[in-house]
Amino acid sequence: MVVAASTCCTETVFEYSWKNVVVAYWNRYPNPSSAHVLTEDTIQREVRDGKLFSRRLLSKTNPVPKWGARFYNNVPVKIVEDSVLDPVKKTFTTFTRNLGMTKIMKVDEIVVYSEQKDGSTLAVRRAYISSQVFGFSRAIRAFGIERFKSNGNKASNGFNHVLRRMFPQSLVGGGHHQPVTATTSAGELPVATVTTTAATSSGSHSNTGSLKSAAKVGYDFFKCHASKIAQLFSIKN
């Protein structure tokens, strides 16, 4: 069996309470950084075991590089977003996946928003990117990773714009947090073999610690994402 997949993990701290972040999440579109988001619709929502389960359908578009035009026309792609809000543990988890163009590039993304001790909110974003295009999967996956990080920055900027507009006097923390990006990749390798690379802020971690951390994030996500996501986000008919 051949693995053709890449994973990426980023962390962003929002200087607002978890409650404010969750409220703003449902109102984050439109914003100055969301021109690529065309539509959003809530198609299912219910409370189970004290948790709020939601399913939404979004339509997005993104420009592609010239070499990608042979595989993909810049047409809107439908995105399914499932989410679980746990008011007791104060966690808000979203899982998004594209419905179209999955053979060219399939992107599964999980974001977990959790409350921090200083009152701010940590958002951990993980993406699993795969491609079935023979001979171009590596380039497409590399492009997907860069697009994931670029879109993550835009999403954070847009979200902060919404938070400032909705809660202008509600900043918490010291405003000193910086995003950290760790990237792990598993190329066209046997399943038993995983090759990792990591990119972190200089001086923040040792190379060994960064590699181990990046490897753990990539391996755990790759190993567990399919079954656990299916269990977590299954919504009863």
C-alpha positions in Angstrom: 0.0 0.0 0.0 1.3 3.5 -0.9 0.6 6.6 1.2 0.2 9.8 -0.7 -0.7 12.3 1.9 0.5 15.4 3.8 -0.5 16.8 7.1 -0.1 20.3 8.6 -0.8 21.7 12.0 -1.0 25.4 13.0 -1.9 27.1 16.3 -3.5 30.6 16.7 -4.4 32.3 20.0 -7.4 34.7 19.9 -7.3 37.4 22.6 -11.0 36.9 23.4 -12.9 34.5 25.7 -13.9 31.1 24.4 -17.6 32.2 24.7 -17.0 35.3 22.5 -15.1 33.2 20.0 -17.9 30.7 19.7 -20.5 33.4 19.3 -18.4 35.2 16.7 -17.8 32.0 14.8 -21.4 31.8 13.6 -21.1 35.5 12.4 -17.7 35.4 10.8 -18.9 35.8 7.2 -18.7 38.2 5.5 -15.4 39.8 6.5 -12.6 41.6 4.6 -10.6 38.3 4.3 -13.5 36.1 3.1 -14.0 37.0 -0.5 -13.5 33.4 -1.5 -16.5 32.3 0.6 -19.5 32.6 -1.6 -22.3 31.0 0.4 -23.0 29.3 3.8 -26.1 27.4 4.9 -27.0 25.5 8.0 -28.6 22.3 7.0 -28.9 20.4 10.3 -28.6 21.3 14.0 -29.4 19.4 17.2 -28.5 19.0 20.9 -27.4 15.6 22.0 -25.9 14.8 25.5 -25.7 18.4 26.3 -23.6 19.2 23.1 -24.6 21.2 20.1 -24.1 19.3 16.8 -24.3 21.4 13.6 -23.8 20.7 9.9 -23.3 23.5 7.4 -22.7 23.6 3.6 -20.4 26.3 2.3 -19.4 27.2 -1.2 -15.8 28.5 -1.8 -13.5 29.3 -4.6 -9.7 29.8 -4.8 -7.4 30.7 -7.7 -5.0 27.9 -8.8 -1.5 28.2 -10.2 -1.0 28.0 -14.0 0.2 24.4 -13.8 -3.0 23.4 -11.9 -5.3 24.7 -14.6 -5.0 21.4 -16.5 -6.6 19.6 -13.6 -8.9 22.1 -12.0 -11.1 25.0 -13.3 -11.6 27.8 -10.8 -15.2 26.9 -10.1 -16.9 27.0 -6.7 -16.4 23.9 -4.5 -18.9 22.7 -1.9 -17.5 22.3 1.6 -19.3 20.3 4.4 -18.6 21.6 7.9 -19.6 19.5 10.9 -19.1 20.9 14.4 -19.5 19.9 18.0 -19.8 22.5 20.8 -19.2 21.2 24.3 -20.2 23.9 26.9 -19.0 21.9 29.8 -15.4 21.2 28.6 -15.5 24.5 26.7 -14.3 23.1 23.5 -15.6 23.8 20.0 -14.5 21.4 17.3 -15.1 21.7 13.6 -14.4 19.3 10.8 -14.6 20.4 7.1 -14.1 18.4 3.9 -14.5 19.2 0.3 -17.2 17.4 -1.7 -15.9 18.1 -5.2 -12.5 17.6 -6.9 -11.6 15.0 -4.3 -9.5 12.9 -6.7 -7.5 15.9 -7.5 -7.1 17.2 -4.0 -9.0 16.1 -0.9 -8.6 18.2 2.2 -9.9 17.2 5.6 -9.5 19.9 8.3 -10.1 19.8 12.0 -10.0 22.9 14.2 -10.3 22.7 18.0 -11.1 25.9 19.9 -10.4 25.6 23.6 -10.2 28.0 26.6 -6.8 28.9 28.0 -5.8 29.7 31.6 -5.4 33.4 30.8 -8.9 33.6 29.4 -7.9 33.6 25.7 -8.8 31.0 23.2 -6.4 28.6 21.4 -7.3 27.4 17.9 -5.4 24.3 16.8 -5.9 23.6 13.0 -4.9 20.2 11.5 -5.3 19.4 7.8 -4.9 16.1 6.0 -4.3 16.6 2.3 -4.2 13.8 -0.3 -4.2 13.6 -4.1 -4.8 10.8 -6.6 -3.3 12.5 -9.7 -0.6 10.2 -10.8 2.8 11.9 -11.3 1.5 15.2 -9.8 0.3 14.2 -6.3 3.4 15.5 -4.6 3.2 18.9 -6.2 -0.5 19.1 -5.6 -0.1 18.2 -1.9 2.7 20.7 -1.5 0.4 23.3 -3.0 -2.4 22.2 -0.7 -0.2 22.7 2.4 0.9 26.2 1.3 -2.7 27.1 0.5 -3.8 25.7 3.9 -1.4 27.9 5.7 -2.2 30.9 3.6 -5.9 30.5 4.0 -5.4 29.9 7.8 -3.7 33.3 8.1 -6.5 35.0 6.1 -9.1 33.2 8.2 -7.5 34.3 11.5 -7.3 37.9 10.2 -10.9 37.8 9.1 -12.0 36.2 12.4 -10.1 38.8 14.4 -11.9 41.6 12.4 -15.3 40.1 13.3 -14.2 39.7 17.0 -13.1 43.3 17.2 -16.3 44.5 15.6 -18.6 42.4 17.9 -16.6 42.7 21.2 -14.6 45.9 21.0 -14.0 46.1 24.7 -13.5 42.4 25.5 -9.8 41.7 24.8 -8.1 39.3 27.2 -4.6 38.2 27.7 -1.6 40.4 26.9 -1.8 40.4 23.1 1.6 38.8 22.9 0.7 35.4 21.4 2.1 34.4 18.0 1.0 31.6 15.7 3.2 28.5 15.6 3.3 26.3 12.5 4.4 22.7 12.5 4.3 20.8 9.2 4.6 17.0 8.8 4.6 15.2 5.5 4.2 11.6 4.6 5.0 11.2 0.9 4.7 8.3 -1.4 6.2 5.9 1.2 5.3 2.5 2.6 2.7 2.7 5.4 5.3 1.5 8.0 7.6 4.4 7.1 6.9 8.0 8.0 9.2 10.9 7.1 8.7 14.2 8.9 9.8 17.8 8.6 9.0 20.6 11.0 9.0 24.3 10.8 8.9 26.2 14.1 9.9 29.7 15.4 13.6 29.9 16.0 14.7 29.4 19.6 11.3 28.1 20.7 12.1 24.4 20.7 15.1 22.1 20.0 15.2 20.4 16.6 14.7 17.0 18.2 11.7 18.2 20.2 10.2 19.8 17.1 10.6 16.7 15.0 9.1 14.5 17.7 6.2 16.8 18.2 5.6 17.2 14.5 5.8 13.5 13.9 3.3 12.7 16.7 0.8 15.2 15.3 1.1 13.9 11.8 1.0 10.2 12.8 -1.8 10.5 15.3 -4.0 12.5 12.9 -3.3 10.2 10.0 -4.0 7.1 12.0 -7.1 8.2 13.8 -8.8 10.9 11.6 -11.0 8.6 9.6 -12.6 6.5 12.4 -12.7 9.1 15.1 -14.1 11.8 12.9 -16.8 9.5 11.7 -17.8 8.7 15.3 -17.5 12.3 16.5 -19.4 14.0 13.8 -22.1 11.4 13.0 -25.5 13.0 13.2 -28.5 10.9 13.7 -31.1 11.0 11.0 
